[in-house]
Amino acid sequence: MIFALSATPMTQPPSTVSCQWQSPVGPLLLAASDTALRGIWFVDQTGIPPWATRAPQAHGHPILDETLAQLQGYFSGERRDFDLPLDLSCGTEFQQAVWRQLQHIPYGESCSYSDVAQSVGRPRAVRAVGGAVGRNPLGIVLPCHRVLGQQGQLTGYTGGLARKAALLWLETS
């Protein structure tokens, strides 16, 4: 994956376009620039940035088309990893570090928020990690659904716990 990094969060990404797709776990909003995927959200979740909801719809956009193809492969069980150019510049340095760490959680496995905090070198920042995970702009592609509570319980997923359970089930069945 290719990451574009920024020290400060961007408020209005340039030349962003979007599309919607009906996934097996609910409708998704995807947003991309000419060079990278900027976001994937469930359309009914809270916290979607206004710039994403205002982005014009695009058909035939190469990054959105490739993202849709890879998502279809994921949901059909043919794809375990995503290979897309990603733009994480909408987050702080800490959020970006947490989001990058999410890609290292293997398909079909899970870890705790504490594990993620350890892996980003901030073992006492478990709550801050939870906040960053909750603001992940690239759900499914950066698999925040694989992060569980300390005792392995389903906790905090902006798409809803039923979707989190469905994604985990998809990866272990």
WOKA-V184636 format. One record per backbone hydrogen bond with DSSP energy under -1.0 kcal/mol. NH is the residue of the N-H (numbers start at 1). CO is the residue of the C=O. If there is no record, write none. Layout:
<<NH	CO> <NH	CO>>
This chain:
<<4	86> <10	89> <17	32> <18	56> <19	30> <21	28> <23	21> <23	26> <26	23> <28	21> <29	41> <30	19> <31	39> <32	17> <33	36> <37	85> <38	31> <39	31> <40	137> <41	29> <43	27> <45	42> <52	49> <53	49> <54	50> <58	18> <65	61> <66	62> <67	63> <68	64> <69	65> <70	66> <71	67> <72	68> <73	69> <74	70> <75	71> <76	72> <77	74> <78	73> <79	73> <86	2> <87	37> <88	4> <91	88> <96	92> <97	93> <98	94> <99	95> <100	96> <101	97> <102	98> <104	101> <105	102> <109	106> <111	146> <113	148> <116	112> <117	113> <118	114> <119	115> <120	116> <121	118> <122	117> <125	122> <129	125> <130	126> <131	127> <132	128> <133	129> <134	130> <136	133> <139	40> <141	139> <142	138> <144	142> <146	143> <147	144> <148	111> <149	153> <152	149> <160	157> <164	160> <165	161> <166	162> <167	163> <168	164> <169	165> <170	166> <171	167> <173	169>>
